[in-house]
Amino acid sequence: MKTTNYFRATRLRPDRVLIRDEWIQRVVEFPEAEHIQADGRIRRWGRIREMDNLYLRVILMPDGETVHNAFFDRGYKP
């Protein structure tokens, strides 16, 4: 999985260490929703059943494969 320096730094935060790479990959490959930001970055959301159905938001760089950010989006409504 390709990642940015920012992503690697934020993985150390206590609220992010429990996010598994396989969950990120699942959202990248099989998103339930997608939105392209004005700067070209791609937001993708997917439900993580293992985490009581919380939605994981993954932000990709415009290339569609480099992960820039990933976090549980508590405000997301499908």
C-alpha positions, 0 to 999 in steps of 0.5 A: 500500500502506497502512503504519504509521509502525513499518513505515516505520521498520523498512524502513531496517534492513539485514535488511529493505531487500531485501524488495520491495513486490510480495512483501509485496503477494503475501503479503497477497493470496495467503497460504499461512497466516493467524493472527489475533492476540489484539490483532486483528492478522493474520499472513500467510505466503507463500513467496518463491521469489526468496529461496530459498523463505524464508517472508515473514511480513506483519503487518497491522493489524485492518483487513486492509490496513495493513501493520505489519511484514514480515520473513523468518520463518526459524522458520516451518514450513508 
